[in-house]
Amino acid sequence: MSEDMEARAKADETLLADLAQRETAQLERVDFKIPGPFSYGERLLCYYIASELYTGKGSFVELGSFLGASTQAFAVGLTHNHIAPDISRVIDTYDLYRMMSNWNTSYQNNMLSEADKLDFLPRFKENLSGYELCYRAHRADILNVMGPYDKERDIEVLFVDLCKTEEIMLHVASQFFSRMFEGGYYMQQDYLFPGLPFIKSFHEYFWEYFEVIHIVDSSILFRIAKKFDVDDATLRYYRDLPRNQKKELVITNGRRFASTYRDLFQESAGKDHPGWYR
């Protein structure tokens, strides 16, 4: 398994180099200057998902946009997409658009003015200038959002960068994973770094539903291997597992990845993160 991941990592390096060349040749470009803890490679991956993988058969959902680094990369990709119908090329993006106490506040303090901390939606919109037809911004506490805005279609692409607690991770699974069809794409931005161990334990427990497609920095792009038909009782059973058992799931999950990530998963399992449910 880890050998496959190492081979995939090398292939992903080649993909990113190719994407960089293709993106550079376009008139409309990804704006790599938009602030955010989101790397050059991750922005290219977003561009690739929107321009080449999205077909328009389902909706396009982004959970956690911050100042729009990922949203803008997706929007540029949609403008270069020749597969999806025009009417489908819209991102439904969700965020509170204000600073939260469970964030890495040292980083946010450098990025946001005092006014921005109370409301950074104006800055988000400024960064998406020219792409107003490519997104719908929904200001919401995700725990109060019961599924995607588009109720008529299942989700084809889901981007997630807001699972700062286990409760949110489980809510996203219940309300959004359940609306994805088999073969859809899901990008988890907070995977390959030592924090947020409950993301890794959750995916290990439900691994049969996810297939790793690309790994770029801390992000993983998954393909939905089969319909996420997990009922609430099963999610509650997982939620109520002892924490030491969940930490073992983190270690087990690390064995699926290349040896370069092993220490990362060990460190993640050793953290008593305040975001654990219990």
C-alpha positions in Angstrom: 0.0 0.0 0.0 2.7 2.5 1.0 4.7 1.7 -2.2 1.6 2.6 -4.2 1.4 5.9 -2.4 5.1 6.7 -3.1 4.5 6.0 -6.8 1.4 8.2 -6.7 3.4 11.0 -5.1 5.9 10.9 -7.9 3.1 10.9 -10.5 1.5 13.9 -8.7 4.8 15.8 -9.0 4.7 15.3 -12.7 1.0 16.3 -12.8 1.7 19.6 -11.0 4.6 20.5 -13.3 2.3 19.9 -16.3 -0.5 21.9 -14.7 1.8 24.8 -14.0 2.8 25.0 -17.7 -0.9 24.7 -18.8 -2.1 27.3 -16.3 0.7 29.8 -17.2 -0.4 29.6 -20.9 -4.0 30.8 -20.1 -5.1 34.5 -20.2 -7.1 34.1 -17.0 -4.8 33.0 -14.2 -4.9 31.6 -10.7 -4.1 34.4 -8.3 -1.4 32.9 -6.1 -1.2 36.2 -4.1 -4.6 35.7 -2.3 -3.6 35.1 1.3 -4.3 31.8 2.9 -2.5 28.7 4.3 -2.9 27.1 0.9 0.1 26.2 -1.2 0.9 26.8 -4.9 0.5 23.1 -5.6 -2.9 22.9 -3.8 -4.2 25.9 -5.8 -3.1 24.1 -9.0 -4.9 21.0 -7.8 -8.1 23.1 -7.4 -7.7 24.5 -10.8 -7.3 21.0 -12.2 -10.4 19.6 -10.5 -12.5 22.5 -11.8 -11.1 22.6 -15.3 -10.7 18.9 -16.1 -12.5 16.6 -13.7 -15.8 18.4 -13.1 -18.5 17.3 -15.6 -21.5 19.2 -14.3 -23.5 16.1 -13.6 -23.6 17.1 -9.9 -23.1 20.3 -7.9 -19.8 21.9 -6.9 -19.5 22.6 -3.1 -16.8 24.3 -1.1 -16.9 24.2 2.7 -14.5 26.8 4.1 -13.3 29.4 1.7 -11.5 32.0 4.0 -10.3 34.8 1.8 -11.0 32.9 -1.5 -7.6 31.3 -2.4 -9.3 28.0 -3.2 -12.5 29.6 -4.6 -10.6 31.7 -7.0 -8.5 28.7 -8.3 -11.8 26.8 -8.7 -13.4 29.7 -10.5 -10.5 30.1 -13.0 -10.7 26.3 -13.6 -14.4 26.5 -14.3 -13.9 29.3 -16.9 -11.5 26.9 -18.7 -13.8 23.9 -18.4 -15.2 22.7 -21.7 -17.1 19.7 -20.3 -19.7 21.0 -17.9 -22.7 23.0 -19.1 -22.5 26.7 -18.4 -25.4 26.6 -16.0 -23.5 24.0 -13.8 -20.3 26.0 -13.5 -21.1 27.6 -10.1 -19.5 26.9 -6.8 -21.7 27.0 -3.6 -19.2 28.1 -1.0 -19.9 28.2 2.7 -18.1 30.1 5.5 -18.8 32.2 8.6 -16.6 34.9 7.1 -15.4 35.9 10.5 -12.5 34.8 12.7 -13.1 31.9 15.0 -11.3 31.1 18.2 -10.5 27.5 17.2 -8.3 28.7 14.3 -4.6 29.1 14.2 -5.0 32.7 15.4 -1.3 33.6 15.1 -1.6 33.2 11.3 -5.0 34.9 11.1 -3.7 37.9 13.1 -1.2 38.5 10.4 -3.7 38.3 7.6 -6.7 40.1 9.0 -7.4 43.6 10.2 -9.6 44.1 13.3 -12.5 44.9 11.0 -11.8 41.8 8.9 -11.9 39.6 11.9 -15.5 40.5 12.4 -16.4 40.2 8.7 -14.0 39.3 5.9 -16.7 38.6 3.3 -15.9 42.0 1.6 -12.3 40.9 1.2 -13.4 37.5 -0.2 -15.6 39.3 -2.7 -12.7 41.6 -3.7 -10.4 38.6 -4.3 -13.1 37.0 -6.5 -13.7 40.2 -8.5 -14.5 39.2 -12.1 -15.8 35.8 -11.1 -19.1 36.8 -9.6 -21.0 34.5 -11.8 -18.9 31.5 -10.7 -19.9 31.3 -7.1 -22.7 31.7 -4.5 -21.4 32.7 -1.1 -23.4 31.4 1.8 -22.6 32.9 5.2 -23.5 30.1 7.7 -22.4 28.0 10.7 -21.9 24.7 8.9 -23.4 22.8 11.9 -26.7 24.5 11.0 -26.5 23.7 7.3 -28.5 20.5 6.5 -27.0 19.6 3.1 -26.1 21.6 0.0 -27.9 24.6 -1.4 -28.7 22.7 -4.6 -31.3 20.2 -3.4 -32.0 18.8 -6.9 -28.6 17.3 -7.6 -26.1 15.2 -5.7 -22.6 16.6 -5.2 -20.0 15.9 -7.8 -17.1 17.9 -6.2 -16.7 18.7 -2.5 -13.9 20.7 -1.1 -13.5 20.7 2.7 -11.4 23.0 4.8 -13.3 23.6 8.0 -13.3 20.4 10.1 -11.7 22.0 13.1 -13.6 19.7 15.5 -14.8 16.1 15.4 -18.4 17.3 15.6 -18.0 19.2 12.3 -16.3 16.2 10.7 -19.2 14.0 11.5 -21.7 16.7 10.4 -20.0 17.0 7.1 -20.2 13.3 6.7 -23.9 13.1 7.6 -25.0 16.1 5.5 -22.6 16.3 2.6 -20.8 12.9 2.1 -24.3 11.3 2.0 -25.2 13.6 -0.9 -22.2 12.6 -3.1 -22.5 10.1 -5.8 -20.1 7.2 -6.5 -17.2 8.5 -8.6 -17.5 12.1 -7.3 -14.4 14.0 -6.0 -13.7 15.1 -2.5 -10.7 17.2 -1.5 -9.8 17.3 2.2 -7.3 20.2 2.8 -6.4 19.4 6.4 -5.2 15.8 6.1 -1.4 15.5 5.9 -0.2 17.6 8.8 0.0 16.7 12.5 -3.1 18.5 13.7 -6.8 17.5 13.6 -6.3 13.8 14.3 -10.0 13.1 14.2 -10.0 13.7 10.5 -7.6 10.8 10.0 -9.4 8.5 12.5 -12.7 9.1 10.8 -11.4 8.3 7.3 -9.6 5.1 8.5 -12.9 3.9 10.1 -14.8 4.5 6.9 -11.9 3.9 4.4 -13.9 1.7 2.1 -15.8 4.7 0.9 -12.7 6.7 -0.2 -10.0 6.2 -2.9 -6.9 8.3 -2.9 -6.4 10.0 -6.3 -3.9 12.8 -5.7 -1.7 14.0 -2.8 -0.5 17.6 -2.8 1.1 19.0 0.3 -1.4 18.7 3.2 -4.3 18.0 0.8 -5.7 14.7 -0.5 -8.1 14.4 -3.4 -10.3 11.4 -3.0 -12.7 9.7 -5.4 -15.9 8.4 -3.7 -15.4 4.7 -4.1 -19.0 3.9 -3.3 -22.1 5.8 -2.1 -21.7 7.0 1.5 -24.8 5.3 2.8 -23.8 5.4 6.5 -26.7 5.9 8.8 -26.8 8.2 11.8 -26.6 5.2 14.2 -23.3 4.1 12.7 -21.9 7.6 12.8 -22.9 7.8 16.5 -21.3 4.4 17.2 -18.0 5.7 15.7 -18.4 9.0 17.6 -18.6 7.2 20.9 -15.6 5.0 20.5 -13.0 5.5 23.2 -10.4 8.1 22.3 -7.5 5.6 22.6 -9.2 3.4 20.0 -9.5 6.4 17.7 -5.9 7.2 18.1 -5.1 3.7 17.1 -7.1 4.3 13.9 -4.8 7.3 13.2 -1.8 5.1 13.4 -3.4 2.5 11.2 -4.3 5.2 8.7 -0.7 6.3 8.6 0.4 2.8 7.4 -1.5 3.4 4.2 0.8 6.3 3.2 4.4 6.6 2.2 7.0 6.2 4.9 7.7 10.0 4.7 4.4 10.5 6.5 4.7 8.0 9.3 6.1 10.4 11.9 3.3 12.9 11.0 0.6 10.3 11.9 2.5 9.3 15.1 2.6 12.9 16.2 -1.1 13.4 15.3 -2.1 10.4 17.3 -0.2 11.6 20.3 -2.0 14.9 20.4 -4.9 15.5 22.9 -6.6 17.9 20.5 -9.5 19.9 22.1 -11.6 19.2 19.0 -12.2 15.5 19.9 -15.8 14.8 20.6 -15.0 13.0 23.9 
